[in-house]
Amino acid sequence: MRSSLIGKIEKAKRYAQEPERITFSDFAAVFRGDNNEHKIGYSNEKWHCTCYFFSQWGTCSHVMALQQVLSKMLPKEALISSMTTEP
Ligand SMILES: [Zn+2]
């Protein structure tokens, strides 16, 4: 029992070095911007953010920052900025 748990811990350490194994499908977070906190998330293959810029452009600095931080762990649709697909 104990040795199998040690094996799992070892495997977890290795997995943690390989973030590309993990793909977020749905999540929510609070983003502390310079001026305000914004609720940001990704669900049903769409980003959302409560900031004003996002409501106008469909993307924002908070989305862009998360795209960089989580890059390897996002589905490829989540890395495409919606600014390029919407007027
Ligand atoms: Zn935002």
PDB file of the backbone (N, CA, C, O) and the ligand in Angstrom, with CONECT records:
HET     ZN  A 101       1
ATOM      1  N   MET A   1       0.835  -1.210   0.000  1.00  0.00           N
ATOM      2  CA  MET A   1       0.000   0.000   0.000  1.00  0.00           C
ATOM      3  C   MET A   1       0.869   1.259   0.000  1.00  0.00           C
ATOM      4  O   MET A   1       0.690   2.158  -0.822  1.00  0.00           O
ATOM      5  N   ARG A   2       1.801   1.300   0.929  1.00  0.00           N
ATOM      6  CA  ARG A   2       2.637   2.481   1.065  1.00  0.00           C
ATOM      7  C   ARG A   2       3.534   2.655  -0.175  1.00  0.00           C
ATOM      8  O   ARG A   2       3.702   3.769  -0.672  1.00  0.00           O
ATOM      9  N   SER A   3       4.100   1.560  -0.663  1.00  0.00           N
ATOM     10  CA  SER A   3       4.981   1.674  -1.823  1.00  0.00           C
ATOM     11  C   SER A   3       4.201   2.093  -3.071  1.00  0.00           C
ATOM     12  O   SER A   3       4.730   2.796  -3.932  1.00  0.00           O
ATOM     13  N   SER A   4       2.940   1.659  -3.165  1.00  0.00           N
ATOM     14  CA  SER A   4       2.178   2.076  -4.344  1.00  0.00           C
ATOM     15  C   SER A   4       1.860   3.574  -4.268  1.00  0.00           C
ATOM     16  O   SER A   4       1.798   4.248  -5.297  1.00  0.00           O
ATOM     17  N   LEU A   5       1.663   4.086  -3.074  1.00  0.00           N
ATOM     18  CA  LEU A   5       1.432   5.529  -2.923  1.00  0.00           C
ATOM     19  C   LEU A   5       2.693   6.320  -3.301  1.00  0.00           C
ATOM     20  O   LEU A   5       2.612   7.371  -3.938  1.00  0.00           O
ATOM     21  N   ILE A   6       3.820   5.810  -2.909  1.00  0.00           N
ATOM     22  CA  ILE A   6       5.090   6.458  -3.283  1.00  0.00           C
ATOM     23  C   ILE A   6       5.233   6.486  -4.801  1.00  0.00           C
ATOM     24  O   ILE A   6       5.686   7.476  -5.376  1.00  0.00           O
ATOM     25  N   GLY A   7       4.844   5.392  -5.437  1.00  0.00           N
ATOM     26  CA  GLY A   7       4.870   5.342  -6.900  1.00  0.00           C
ATOM     27  C   GLY A   7       3.998   6.429  -7.522  1.00  0.00           C
ATOM     28  O   GLY A   7       4.370   7.067  -8.507  1.00  0.00           O
ATOM     29  N   LYS A   8       2.820   6.621  -6.912  1.00  0.00           N
ATOM     30  CA  LYS A   8       1.913   7.653  -7.434  1.00  0.00           C
ATOM     31  C   LYS A   8       2.502   9.046  -7.264  1.00  0.00           C
ATOM     32  O   LYS A   8       2.374   9.895  -8.145  1.00  0.00           O
ATOM     33  N   ILE A   9       3.135   9.269  -6.147  1.00  0.00           N
ATOM     34  CA  ILE A   9       3.744  10.585  -5.893  1.00  0.00           C
ATOM     35  C   ILE A   9       4.861  10.842  -6.909  1.00  0.00           C
ATOM     36  O   ILE A   9       4.989  11.949  -7.433  1.00  0.00           O
ATOM     37  N   GLU A  10       5.652   9.831  -7.177  1.00  0.00           N
ATOM     38  CA  GLU A  10       6.713   9.963  -8.177  1.00  0.00           C
ATOM     39  C   GLU A  10       6.131  10.287  -9.551  1.00  0.00           C
ATOM     40  O   GLU A  10       6.640  11.138 -10.281  1.00  0.00           O
ATOM     41  N   LYS A  11       5.052   9.582  -9.878  1.00  0.00           N
ATOM     42  CA  LYS A  11       4.413   9.804 -11.182  1.00  0.00           C
ATOM     43  C   LYS A  11       3.850  11.223 -11.256  1.00  0.00           C
ATOM     44  O   LYS A  11       3.948  11.891 -12.286  1.00  0.00           O
ATOM     45  N   ALA A  12       3.262  11.669 -10.153  1.00  0.00           N
ATOM     46  CA  ALA A  12       2.703  13.027 -10.110  1.00  0.00           C
ATOM     47  C   ALA A  12       3.792  14.071 -10.334  1.00  0.00           C
ATOM     48  O   ALA A  12       3.575  15.063 -11.030  1.00  0.00           O
ATOM     49  N   LYS A  13       4.950  13.847  -9.748  1.00  0.00           N
ATOM     50  CA  LYS A  13       6.056  14.796  -9.946  1.00  0.00           C
ATOM     51  C   LYS A  13       6.443  14.871 -11.418  1.00  0.00           C
ATOM     52  O   LYS A  13       6.707  15.948 -11.951  1.00  0.00           O
ATOM     53  N   ARG A  14       6.471  13.714 -12.062  1.00  0.00           N
ATOM     54  CA  ARG A  14       6.817  13.690 -13.478  1.00  0.00           C
ATOM     55  C   ARG A  14       5.723  14.373 -14.307  1.00  0.00           C
ATOM     56  O   ARG A  14       6.011  15.175 -15.196  1.00  0.00           O
ATOM     57  N   TYR A  15       4.472  14.043 -14.001  1.00  0.00           N
ATOM     58  CA  TYR A  15       3.353  14.670 -14.715  1.00  0.00           C
ATOM     59  C   TYR A  15       3.379  16.188 -14.571  1.00  0.00           C
ATOM     60  O   TYR A  15       3.096  16.920 -15.519  1.00  0.00           O
ATOM     61  N   ALA A  16       3.721  16.644 -13.374  1.00  0.00           N
ATOM     62  CA  ALA A  16       3.709  18.086 -13.118  1.00  0.00           C
ATOM     63  C   ALA A  16       4.734  18.823 -13.979  1.00  0.00           C
ATOM     64  O   ALA A  16       4.605  20.028 -14.196  1.00  0.00           O
ATOM     65  N   GLN A  17       5.743  18.118 -14.468  1.00  0.00           N
ATOM     66  CA  GLN A  17       6.732  18.715 -15.366  1.00  0.00           C
ATOM     67  C   GLN A  17       6.251  18.726 -16.815  1.00  0.00           C
ATOM     68  O   GLN A  17       6.914  19.277 -17.694  1.00  0.00           O
ATOM     69  N   GLU A  18       5.089  18.110 -17.055  1.00  0.00           N
ATOM     70  CA  GLU A  18       4.598  17.972 -18.421  1.00  0.00           C
ATOM     71  C   GLU A  18       3.182  18.545 -18.540  1.00  0.00           C
ATOM     72  O   GLU A  18       2.213  17.813 -18.738  1.00  0.00           O
ATOM     73  N   PRO A  19       3.088  19.880 -18.414  1.00  0.00           N
ATOM     74  CA  PRO A  19       1.756  20.504 -18.392  1.00  0.00           C
ATOM     75  C   PRO A  19       0.957  20.279 -19.667  1.00  0.00           C
ATOM     76  O   PRO A  19      -0.267  20.404 -19.666  1.00  0.00           O
ATOM     77  N   GLU A  20       1.660  19.940 -20.774  1.00  0.00           N
ATOM     78  CA  GLU A  20       0.919  19.704 -22.023  1.00  0.00           C
ATOM     79  C   GLU A  20       0.005  18.485 -21.927  1.00  0.00           C
ATOM     80  O   GLU A  20      -0.841  18.272 -22.796  1.00  0.00           O
ATOM     81  N   ARG A  21       0.173  17.682 -20.871  1.00  0.00           N
ATOM     82  CA  ARG A  21      -0.749  16.563 -20.647  1.00  0.00           C
ATOM     83  C   ARG A  21      -2.129  17.026 -20.192  1.00  0.00           C
ATOM     84  O   ARG A  21      -3.114  16.293 -20.279  1.00  0.00           O
ATOM     85  N   ILE A  22      -2.170  18.256 -19.708  1.00  0.00           N
ATOM     86  CA  ILE A  22      -3.403  18.760 -19.090  1.00  0.00           C
ATOM     87  C   ILE A  22      -4.057  19.764 -20.030  1.00  0.00           C
ATOM     88  O   ILE A  22      -3.405  20.689 -20.515  1.00  0.00           O
ATOM     89  N   THR A  23      -5.338  19.579 -20.281  1.00  0.00           N
ATOM     90  CA  THR A  23      -6.079  20.563 -21.072  1.00  0.00           C
ATOM     91  C   THR A  23      -7.307  20.993 -20.289  1.00  0.00           C
ATOM     92  O   THR A  23      -8.174  20.177 -19.978  1.00  0.00           O
ATOM     93  N   PHE A  24      -7.374  22.263 -19.978  1.00  0.00           N
ATOM     94  CA  PHE A  24      -8.553  22.789 -19.304  1.00  0.00           C
ATOM     95  C   PHE A  24      -9.708  22.834 -20.293  1.00  0.00           C
ATOM     96  O   PHE A  24      -9.541  23.269 -21.433  1.00  0.00           O
ATOM     97  N   SER A  25     -10.879  22.383 -19.855  1.00  0.00           N
ATOM     98  CA  SER A  25     -12.034  22.466 -20.739  1.00  0.00           C
ATOM     99  C   SER A  25     -13.013  23.536 -20.255  1.00  0.00           C
ATOM    100  O   SER A  25     -13.784  24.077 -21.047  1.00  0.00           O
ATOM    101  N   ASP A  26     -12.983  23.828 -19.008  1.00  0.00           N
ATOM    102  CA  ASP A  26     -13.980  24.682 -18.398  1.00  0.00           C
ATOM    103  C   ASP A  26     -13.401  25.222 -17.098  1.00  0.00           C
ATOM    104  O   ASP A  26     -13.014  24.442 -16.228  1.00  0.00           O
ATOM    105  N   PHE A  27     -13.337  26.511 -16.951  1.00  0.00           N
ATOM    106  CA  PHE A  27     -12.854  27.015 -15.675  1.00  0.00           C
ATOM    107  C   PHE A  27     -13.294  28.454 -15.444  1.00  0.00           C
ATOM    108  O   PHE A  27     -13.704  29.153 -16.371  1.00  0.00           O
ATOM    109  N   ALA A  28     -13.204  28.871 -14.219  1.00  0.00           N
ATOM    110  CA  ALA A  28     -13.519  30.243 -13.842  1.00  0.00           C
ATOM    111  C   ALA A  28     -12.445  30.725 -12.882  1.00  0.00           C
ATOM    112  O   ALA A  28     -11.865  29.948 -12.124  1.00  0.00           O
ATOM    113  N   ALA A  29     -12.197  32.025 -12.935  1.00  0.00           N
ATOM    114  CA  ALA A  29     -11.158  32.579 -12.068  1.00  0.00           C
ATOM    115  C   ALA A  29     -11.473  34.047 -11.792  1.00  0.00           C
ATOM    116  O   ALA A  29     -12.261  34.677 -12.498  1.00  0.00           O
ATOM    117  N   VAL A  30     -10.855  34.557 -10.779  1.00  0.00           N
ATOM    118  CA  VAL A  30     -10.906  35.988 -10.519  1.00  0.00           C
ATOM    119  C   VAL A  30      -9.553  36.562 -10.906  1.00  0.00           C
ATOM    120  O   VAL A  30      -8.507  36.081 -10.471  1.00  0.00           O
ATOM    121  N   PHE A  31      -9.596  37.593 -11.728  1.00  0.00           N
ATOM    122  CA  PHE A  31      -8.361  38.216 -12.211  1.00  0.00           C
ATOM    123  C   PHE A  31      -8.229  39.582 -11.545  1.00  0.00           C
ATOM    124  O   PHE A  31      -9.109  40.430 -11.693  1.00  0.00           O
ATOM    125  N   ARG A  32      -7.148  39.798 -10.822  1.00  0.00           N
ATOM    126  CA  ARG A  32      -6.929  41.106 -10.195  1.00  0.00           C
ATOM    127  C   ARG A  32      -6.183  41.999 -11.177  1.00  0.00           C
ATOM    128  O   ARG A  32      -4.963  41.913 -11.319  1.00  0.00           O
ATOM    129  N   GLY A  33      -6.936  42.849 -11.844  1.00  0.00           N
ATOM    130  CA  GLY A  33      -6.317  43.791 -12.771  1.00  0.00           C
ATOM    131  C   GLY A  33      -5.739  44.967 -11.999  1.00  0.00           C
ATOM    132  O   GLY A  33      -5.788  45.004 -10.770  1.00  0.00           O
ATOM    133  N   ASP A  34      -5.191  45.925 -12.736  1.00  0.00           N
ATOM    134  CA  ASP A  34      -4.608  47.088 -12.063  1.00  0.00           C
ATOM    135  C   ASP A  34      -5.654  47.908 -11.330  1.00  0.00           C
ATOM    136  O   ASP A  34      -5.369  48.492 -10.284  1.00  0.00           O
ATOM    137  N   ASN A  35      -6.869  47.954 -11.875  1.00  0.00           N
ATOM    138  CA  ASN A  35      -7.899  48.811 -11.283  1.00  0.00           C
ATOM    139  C   ASN A  35      -9.001  48.046 -10.570  1.00  0.00           C
ATOM    140  O   ASN A  35      -9.497  48.483  -9.531  1.00  0.00           O
ATOM    141  N   ASN A  36      -9.377  46.924 -11.117  1.00  0.00           N
ATOM    142  CA  ASN A  36     -10.511  46.176 -10.579  1.00  0.00           C
ATOM    143  C   ASN A  36     -10.260  44.688 -10.678  1.00  0.00           C
ATOM    144  O   ASN A  36      -9.357  44.218 -11.369  1.00  0.00           O
ATOM    145  N   GLU A  37     -11.106  43.965  -9.950  1.00  0.00           N
ATOM    146  CA  GLU A  37     -11.103  42.513 -10.135  1.00  0.00           C
ATOM    147  C   GLU A  37     -12.132  42.169 -11.201  1.00  0.00           C
ATOM    148  O   GLU A  37     -13.198  42.780 -11.271  1.00  0.00           O
ATOM    149  N   HIS A  38     -11.808  41.199 -12.017  1.00  0.00           N
ATOM    150  CA  HIS A  38     -12.718  40.768 -13.058  1.00  0.00           C
ATOM    151  C   HIS A  38     -12.926  39.278 -12.958  1.00  0.00           C
ATOM    152  O   HIS A  38     -12.001  38.522 -12.664  1.00  0.00           O
ATOM    153  N   LYS A  39     -14.161  38.862 -13.207  1.00  0.00           N
ATOM    154  CA  LYS A  39     -14.419  37.431 -13.283  1.00  0.00           C
ATOM    155  C   LYS A  39     -14.171  37.007 -14.715  1.00  0.00           C
ATOM    156  O   LYS A  39     -14.736  37.556 -15.661  1.00  0.00           O
ATOM    157  N   ILE A  40     -13.320  36.028 -14.844  1.00  0.00           N
ATOM    158  CA  ILE A  40     -12.930  35.564 -16.171  1.00  0.00           C
ATOM    159  C   ILE A  40     -13.131  34.059 -16.214  1.00  0.00           C
ATOM    160  O   ILE A  40     -13.009  33.375 -15.197  1.00  0.00           O
ATOM    161  N   GLY A  41     -13.434  33.559 -17.381  1.00  0.00           N
ATOM    162  CA  GLY A  41     -13.603  32.120 -17.474  1.00  0.00           C
ATOM    163  C   GLY A  41     -13.625  31.640 -18.907  1.00  0.00           C
ATOM    164  O   GLY A  41     -13.604  32.422 -19.858  1.00  0.00           O
ATOM    165  N   TYR A  42     -13.668  30.343 -19.026  1.00  0.00           N
ATOM    166  CA  TYR A  42     -13.726  29.706 -20.330  1.00  0.00           C
ATOM    167  C   TYR A  42     -14.701  28.543 -20.215  1.00  0.00           C
ATOM    168  O   TYR A  42     -14.497  27.637 -19.406  1.00  0.00           O
ATOM    169  N   SER A  43     -15.750  28.565 -21.013  1.00  0.00           N
ATOM    170  CA  SER A  43     -16.688  27.437 -21.013  1.00  0.00           C
ATOM    171  C   SER A  43     -17.383  27.373 -22.360  1.00  0.00           C
ATOM    172  O   SER A  43     -17.498  28.382 -23.056  1.00  0.00           O
ATOM    173  N   ASN A  44     -17.843  26.192 -22.725  1.00  0.00           N
ATOM    174  CA  ASN A  44     -18.463  25.970 -24.035  1.00  0.00           C
ATOM    175  C   ASN A  44     -17.629  26.560 -25.173  1.00  0.00           C
ATOM    176  O   ASN A  44     -18.155  27.135 -26.126  1.00  0.00           O
ATOM    177  N   GLU A  45     -16.315  26.399 -25.041  1.00  0.00           N
ATOM    178  CA  GLU A  45     -15.376  26.869 -26.060  1.00  0.00           C
ATOM    179  C   GLU A  45     -15.399  28.385 -26.244  1.00  0.00           C
ATOM    180  O   GLU A  45     -15.048  28.894 -27.308  1.00  0.00           O
ATOM    181  N   LYS A  46     -15.807  29.088 -25.217  1.00  0.00           N
ATOM    182  CA  LYS A  46     -15.828  30.555 -25.301  1.00  0.00           C
ATOM    183  C   LYS A  46     -15.253  31.179 -24.037  1.00  0.00           C
ATOM    184  O   LYS A  46     -15.484  30.711 -22.922  1.00  0.00           O
ATOM    185  N   TRP A  47     -14.492  32.255 -24.249  1.00  0.00           N
ATOM    186  CA  TRP A  47     -14.012  33.050 -23.132  1.00  0.00           C
ATOM    187  C   TRP A  47     -15.100  33.981 -22.655  1.00  0.00           C
ATOM    188  O   TRP A  47     -15.979  34.368 -23.424  1.00  0.00           O
ATOM    189  N   HIS A  48     -15.043  34.335 -21.409  1.00  0.00           N
ATOM    190  CA  HIS A  48     -15.844  35.451 -20.936  1.00  0.00           C
ATOM    191  C   HIS A  48     -15.060  36.212 -19.890  1.00  0.00           C
ATOM    192  O   HIS A  48     -14.243  35.642 -19.168  1.00  0.00           O
ATOM    193  N   CYS A  49     -15.316  37.502 -19.817  1.00  0.00           N
ATOM    194  CA  CYS A  49     -14.669  38.346 -18.821  1.00  0.00           C
ATOM    195  C   CYS A  49     -15.633  39.485 -18.525  1.00  0.00           C
ATOM    196  O   CYS A  49     -16.345  39.954 -19.414  1.00  0.00           O
ATOM    197  N   THR A  50     -15.652  39.917 -17.298  1.00  0.00           N
ATOM    198  CA  THR A  50     -16.610  40.952 -16.910  1.00  0.00           C
ATOM    199  C   THR A  50     -16.108  42.370 -17.183  1.00  0.00           C
ATOM    200  O   THR A  50     -16.815  43.333 -16.887  1.00  0.00           O
ATOM    201  N   CYS A  51     -14.916  42.519 -17.734  1.00  0.00           N
ATOM    202  CA  CYS A  51     -14.418  43.881 -17.964  1.00  0.00           C
ATOM    203  C   CYS A  51     -15.113  44.529 -19.177  1.00  0.00           C
ATOM    204  O   CYS A  51     -15.682  43.849 -20.031  1.00  0.00           O
ATOM    205  N   TYR A  52     -15.044  45.847 -19.215  1.00  0.00           N
ATOM    206  CA  TYR A  52     -15.724  46.594 -20.275  1.00  0.00           C
ATOM    207  C   TYR A  52     -15.106  46.310 -21.647  1.00  0.00           C
ATOM    208  O   TYR A  52     -15.817  46.159 -22.641  1.00  0.00           O
ATOM    209  N   PHE A  53     -13.794  46.243 -21.683  1.00  0.00           N
ATOM    210  CA  PHE A  53     -13.116  46.027 -22.971  1.00  0.00           C
ATOM    211  C   PHE A  53     -13.588  44.726 -23.618  1.00  0.00           C
ATOM    212  O   PHE A  53     -13.807  44.667 -24.828  1.00  0.00           O
ATOM    213  N   PHE A  54     -13.741  43.689 -22.800  1.00  0.00           N
ATOM    214  CA  PHE A  54     -14.183  42.404 -23.349  1.00  0.00           C
ATOM    215  C   PHE A  54     -15.563  42.523 -23.981  1.00  0.00           C
ATOM    216  O   PHE A  54     -15.823  41.931 -25.028  1.00  0.00           O
ATOM    217  N   SER A  55     -16.450  43.291 -23.344  1.00  0.00           N
ATOM    218  CA  SER A  55     -17.805  43.431 -23.883  1.00  0.00           C
ATOM    219  C   SER A  55     -17.793  44.094 -25.251  1.00  0.00           C
ATOM    220  O   SER A  55     -18.696  43.871 -26.057  1.00  0.00           O
ATOM    221  N   GLN A  56     -16.778  44.909 -25.519  1.00  0.00           N
ATOM    222  CA  GLN A  56     -16.673  45.583 -26.813  1.00  0.00           C
ATOM    223  C   GLN A  56     -15.918  44.762 -27.855  1.00  0.00           C
ATOM    224  O   GLN A  56     -16.255  44.791 -29.038  1.00  0.00           O
ATOM    225  N   TRP A  57     -14.910  44.039 -27.417  1.00  0.00           N
ATOM    226  CA  TRP A  57     -13.969  43.425 -28.355  1.00  0.00           C
ATOM    227  C   TRP A  57     -13.979  41.909 -28.361  1.00  0.00           C
ATOM    228  O   TRP A  57     -13.426  41.293 -29.272  1.00  0.00           O
ATOM    229  N   GLY A  58     -14.590  41.303 -27.374  1.00  0.00           N
ATOM    230  CA  GLY A  58     -14.595  39.846 -27.308  1.00  0.00           C
ATOM    231  C   GLY A  58     -13.277  39.255 -26.846  1.00  0.00           C
ATOM    232  O   GLY A  58     -13.104  38.036 -26.829  1.00  0.00           O
ATOM    233  N   THR A  59     -12.353  40.118 -26.473  1.00  0.00           N
ATOM    234  CA  THR A  59     -11.123  39.674 -25.824  1.00  0.00           C
ATOM    235  C   THR A  59     -10.611  40.840 -25.002  1.00  0.00           C
ATOM    236  O   THR A  59     -11.150  41.943 -25.088  1.00  0.00           O
ATOM    237  N   CYS A  60      -9.608  40.618 -24.229  1.00  0.00           N
ATOM    238  CA  CYS A  60      -9.098  41.684 -23.364  1.00  0.00           C
ATOM    239  C   CYS A  60      -7.736  41.266 -22.820  1.00  0.00           C
ATOM    240  O   CYS A  60      -7.271  40.152 -23.059  1.00  0.00           O
ATOM    241  N   SER A  61      -7.121  42.160 -22.102  1.00  0.00           N
ATOM    242  CA  SER A  61      -5.786  41.864 -21.568  1.00  0.00           C
ATOM    243  C   SER A  61      -5.818  40.691 -20.592  1.00  0.00           C
ATOM    244  O   SER A  61      -4.832  39.967 -20.459  1.00  0.00           O
ATOM    245  N   HIS A  62      -6.953  40.500 -19.905  1.00  0.00           N
ATOM    246  CA  HIS A  62      -7.054  39.393 -18.941  1.00  0.00           C
ATOM    247  C   HIS A  62      -7.086  38.051 -19.675  1.00  0.00           C
ATOM    248  O   HIS A  62      -6.408  37.100 -19.283  1.00  0.00           O
ATOM    249  N   VAL A  63      -7.878  37.990 -20.738  1.00  0.00           N
ATOM    250  CA  VAL A  63      -7.905  36.772 -21.565  1.00  0.00           C
ATOM    251  C   VAL A  63      -6.524  36.517 -22.164  1.00  0.00           C
ATOM    252  O   VAL A  63      -6.020  35.394 -22.142  1.00  0.00           O
ATOM    253  N   MET A  64      -5.930  37.570 -22.695  1.00  0.00           N
ATOM    254  CA  MET A  64      -4.619  37.401 -23.333  1.00  0.00           C
ATOM    255  C   MET A  64      -3.568  36.926 -22.331  1.00  0.00           C
ATOM    256  O   MET A  64      -2.723  36.092 -22.658  1.00  0.00           O
ATOM    257  N   ALA A  65      -3.624  37.455 -21.121  1.00  0.00           N
ATOM    258  CA  ALA A  65      -2.662  37.028 -20.092  1.00  0.00           C
ATOM    259  C   ALA A  65      -2.861  35.555 -19.752  1.00  0.00           C
ATOM    260  O   ALA A  65      -1.891  34.807 -19.629  1.00  0.00           O
ATOM    261  N   LEU A  66      -4.123  35.137 -19.600  1.00  0.00           N
ATOM    262  CA  LEU A  66      -4.374  33.728 -19.287  1.00  0.00           C
ATOM    263  C   LEU A  66      -3.966  32.824 -20.443  1.00  0.00           C
ATOM    264  O   LEU A  66      -3.486  31.711 -20.230  1.00  0.00           O
ATOM    265  N   GLN A  67      -4.160  33.306 -21.669  1.00  0.00           N
ATOM    266  CA  GLN A  67      -3.726  32.516 -22.830  1.00  0.00           C
ATOM    267  C   GLN A  67      -2.221  32.271 -22.766  1.00  0.00           C
ATOM    268  O   GLN A  67      -1.739  31.217 -23.179  1.00  0.00           O
ATOM    269  N   GLN A  68      -1.483  33.250 -22.246  1.00  0.00           N
ATOM    270  CA  GLN A  68      -0.029  33.055 -22.132  1.00  0.00           C
ATOM    271  C   GLN A  68       0.334  32.158 -20.962  1.00  0.00           C
ATOM    272  O   GLN A  68       1.176  31.268 -21.080  1.00  0.00           O
ATOM    273  N   VAL A  69      -0.320  32.408 -19.822  1.00  0.00           N
ATOM    274  CA  VAL A  69       0.021  31.633 -18.610  1.00  0.00           C
ATOM    275  C   VAL A  69      -0.319  30.150 -18.794  1.00  0.00           C
ATOM    276  O   VAL A  69       0.444  29.269 -18.400  1.00  0.00           O
ATOM    277  N   LEU A  70      -1.479  29.899 -19.400  1.00  0.00           N
ATOM    278  CA  LEU A  70      -1.963  28.514 -19.506  1.00  0.00           C
ATOM    279  C   LEU A  70      -1.688  27.891 -20.871  1.00  0.00           C
ATOM    280  O   LEU A  70      -2.172  26.798 -21.168  1.00  0.00           O
ATOM    281  N   SER A  71      -0.912  28.584 -21.699  1.00  0.00           N
ATOM    282  CA  SER A  71      -0.815  28.213 -23.110  1.00  0.00           C
ATOM    283  C   SER A  71      -0.833  26.714 -23.411  1.00  0.00           C
ATOM    284  O   SER A  71      -1.615  26.254 -24.242  1.00  0.00           O
ATOM    285  N   LYS A  72       0.023  25.962 -22.739  1.00  0.00           N
ATOM    286  CA  LYS A  72       0.088  24.532 -23.049  1.00  0.00           C
ATOM    287  C   LYS A  72      -1.120  23.764 -22.551  1.00  0.00           C
ATOM    288  O   LYS A  72      -1.360  22.630 -22.963  1.00  0.00           O
ATOM    289  N   MET A  73      -1.881  24.389 -21.659  1.00  0.00           N
ATOM    290  CA  MET A  73      -2.988  23.674 -21.019  1.00  0.00           C
ATOM    291  C   MET A  73      -4.361  24.125 -21.511  1.00  0.00           C
ATOM    292  O   MET A  73      -5.386  23.823 -20.900  1.00  0.00           O
ATOM    293  N   LEU A  74      -4.358  24.860 -22.633  1.00  0.00           N
ATOM    294  CA  LEU A  74      -5.632  25.292 -23.202  1.00  0.00           C
ATOM    295  C   LEU A  74      -5.892  24.555 -24.506  1.00  0.00           C
ATOM    296  O   LEU A  74      -4.959  24.285 -25.262  1.00  0.00           O
ATOM    297  N   PRO A  75      -7.150  24.227 -24.775  1.00  0.00           N
ATOM    298  CA  PRO A  75      -7.458  23.665 -26.086  1.00  0.00           C
ATOM    299  C   PRO A  75      -7.130  24.702 -27.156  1.00  0.00           C
ATOM    300  O   PRO A  75      -7.167  25.902 -26.884  1.00  0.00           O
ATOM    301  N   LYS A  76      -6.807  24.252 -28.374  1.00  0.00           N
ATOM    302  CA  LYS A  76      -6.309  25.230 -29.354  1.00  0.00           C
ATOM    303  C   LYS A  76      -7.344  26.304 -29.700  1.00  0.00           C
ATOM    304  O   LYS A  76      -6.979  27.426 -30.053  1.00  0.00           O
ATOM    305  N   GLU A  77      -8.641  25.961 -29.599  1.00  0.00           N
ATOM    306  CA  GLU A  77      -9.671  26.972 -29.850  1.00  0.00           C
ATOM    307  C   GLU A  77      -9.546  28.131 -28.862  1.00  0.00           C
ATOM    308  O   GLU A  77      -9.864  29.275 -29.185  1.00  0.00           O
ATOM    309  N   ALA A  78      -9.083  27.821 -27.668  1.00  0.00           N
ATOM    310  CA  ALA A  78      -9.000  28.843 -26.618  1.00  0.00           C
ATOM    311  C   ALA A  78      -7.824  29.780 -26.819  1.00  0.00           C
ATOM    312  O   ALA A  78      -7.724  30.816 -26.162  1.00  0.00           O
ATOM    313  N   LEU A  79      -6.932  29.409 -27.733  1.00  0.00           N
ATOM    314  CA  LEU A  79      -5.759  30.246 -27.973  1.00  0.00           C
ATOM    315  C   LEU A  79      -5.984  31.213 -29.128  1.00  0.00           C
ATOM    316  O   LEU A  79      -5.177  32.112 -29.367  1.00  0.00           O
ATOM    317  N   ILE A  80      -7.089  31.018 -29.840  1.00  0.00           N
ATOM    318  CA  ILE A  80      -7.409  31.911 -30.945  1.00  0.00           C
ATOM    319  C   ILE A  80      -8.165  33.105 -30.367  1.00  0.00           C
ATOM    320  O   ILE A  80      -9.182  32.947 -29.691  1.00  0.00           O
ATOM    321  N   SER A  81      -7.664  34.266 -30.637  1.00  0.00           N
ATOM    322  CA  SER A  81      -8.327  35.461 -30.145  1.00  0.00           C
ATOM    323  C   SER A  81      -9.603  35.691 -30.943  1.00  0.00           C
ATOM    324  O   SER A  81      -9.589  35.658 -32.173  1.00  0.00           O
ATOM    325  N   SER A  82     -10.711  35.924 -30.233  1.00  0.00           N
ATOM    326  CA  SER A  82     -11.968  36.151 -30.950  1.00  0.00           C
ATOM    327  C   SER A  82     -11.973  37.508 -31.632  1.00  0.00           C
ATOM    328  O   SER A  82     -12.853  37.787 -32.447  1.00  0.00           O
ATOM    329  N   MET A  83     -10.995  38.363 -31.309  1.00  0.00           N
ATOM    330  CA  MET A  83     -10.900  39.666 -31.960  1.00  0.00           C
ATOM    331  C   MET A  83     -10.719  39.511 -33.467  1.00  0.00           C
ATOM    332  O   MET A  83     -11.136  40.372 -34.242  1.00  0.00           O
ATOM    333  N   THR A  84     -10.098  38.414 -33.874  1.00  0.00           N
ATOM    334  CA  THR A  84      -9.837  38.216 -35.289  1.00  0.00           C
ATOM    335  C   THR A  84     -11.049  37.633 -36.033  1.00  0.00           C
ATOM    336  O   THR A  84     -11.104  37.673 -37.262  1.00  0.00           O
ATOM    337  N   THR A  85     -11.999  37.103 -35.294  1.00  0.00           N
ATOM    338  CA  THR A  85     -13.134  36.464 -35.949  1.00  0.00           C
ATOM    339  C   THR A  85     -14.408  37.298 -35.881  1.00  0.00           C
ATOM    340  O   THR A  85     -15.382  37.012 -36.579  1.00  0.00           O
ATOM    341  N   GLU A  86     -14.400  38.331 -35.038  1.00  0.00           N
ATOM    342  CA  GLU A  86     -15.597  39.165 -34.917  1.00  0.00           C
ATOM    343  C   GLU A  86     -15.288  40.588 -35.369  1.00  0.00           C
ATOM    344  O   GLU A  86     -14.153  41.050 -35.248  1.00  0.00           O
ATOM    345  N   PRO A  87     -16.284  41.272 -35.882  1.00  0.00           N
ATOM    346  CA  PRO A  87     -16.042  42.642 -36.345  1.00  0.00           C
ATOM    347  C   PRO A  87     -15.640  43.594 -35.222  1.00  0.00           C
ATOM    348  O   PRO A  87     -15.407  44.777 -35.470  1.00  0.00           O
TER     349      PRO A  87
HETATM  350 ZN    ZN A 101     -11.084  41.354 -19.186  1.00  0.00          ZN2+
END
